[in-house]
Amino acid sequence: MLTALMPVGSYRATALQRRLDVDEPTLVAWHRTLVGLGYATSHETLGQAWLDATEVGRAAIAGHLAATGGGDC
């Protein structure tokens, strides 16, 4: 989920759910875990839920990808 949020400032929750091919309860559970770790936040715009990676979350995934050779960040 954080990898999907890396290149963008925010991701509409429904679009992220489709991209990750998960059901809503799974997406909500993942998001709650990331919020609890300080890696993500959310906001609402025009009645739509948006998910955001925090700077801490971006640094965590960048560090993970660098350590595992998972991509350029």
C-alpha distance (Angstrom), angle and dihedral (degrees) to the residues before:
residue distance angle dihedral
M1 . . .
L2 3.80 . .
T3 3.80 90.4 .
A4 3.80 89.1 57.8
L5 3.82 90.2 50.4
M6 3.82 94.7 48.0
P7 3.82 100.2 87.4
V8 3.82 96.3 40.9
G9 3.78 135.8 54.9
S10 3.79 94.4 -131.7
Y11 3.77 138.7 -1.6
R12 3.80 124.8 -150.2
A13 3.81 105.7 -116.5
T14 3.81 95.0 -129.0
A15 3.81 92.0 50.3
L16 3.80 91.9 47.8
Q17 3.80 89.9 48.9
R18 3.82 89.9 54.6
R19 3.82 92.9 44.7
L20 3.81 92.0 51.8
D21 3.82 92.0 39.9
V22 3.81 94.3 -134.2
D23 3.77 133.3 132.0
E24 3.80 121.3 -105.8
P25 3.84 96.4 -102.9
T26 3.81 89.8 54.2
L27 3.79 92.9 49.3
V28 3.81 90.9 47.5
A29 3.82 91.6 49.3
W30 3.80 92.5 49.0
H31 3.81 90.9 47.3
R32 3.81 92.7 49.5
T33 3.80 89.8 51.6
L34 3.81 91.7 50.4
V35 3.82 91.8 46.2
G36 3.80 89.4 50.6
L37 3.80 89.6 54.1
G38 3.81 92.1 47.3
Y39 3.81 91.4 -114.1
A40 3.82 98.6 115.3
T41 3.79 144.3 23.2
S42 3.77 134.3 -176.2
H43 3.76 139.3 -144.5
E44 3.78 138.2 -176.5
T45 3.79 125.3 -123.3
L46 3.80 122.4 -179.7
G47 3.80 91.0 -16.9
Q48 3.81 93.7 -51.8
A49 3.81 123.1 117.5
W50 3.80 114.9 -129.8
L51 3.81 126.6 -168.5
D52 3.79 122.2 -146.7
A53 3.79 133.5 -168.7
T54 3.81 113.1 -134.7
E55 3.78 122.5 -136.4
V56 3.81 87.5 -103.2
G57 3.81 89.6 53.3
R58 3.79 92.7 47.9
A59 3.80 90.8 50.1
A60 3.81 91.2 48.1
I61 3.79 94.6 52.2
A62 3.80 92.5 42.0
G63 3.81 89.3 52.8
H64 3.79 91.6 47.0
L65 3.80 93.2 49.0
A66 3.81 91.5 47.1
A67 3.81 91.7 49.3
T68 3.78 93.9 48.0
G69 3.80 97.6 38.1
G70 3.80 87.7 -117.2
G71 3.79 98.0 144.8
D72 3.76 148.1 -54.0
C73 3.78 117.8 -64.2
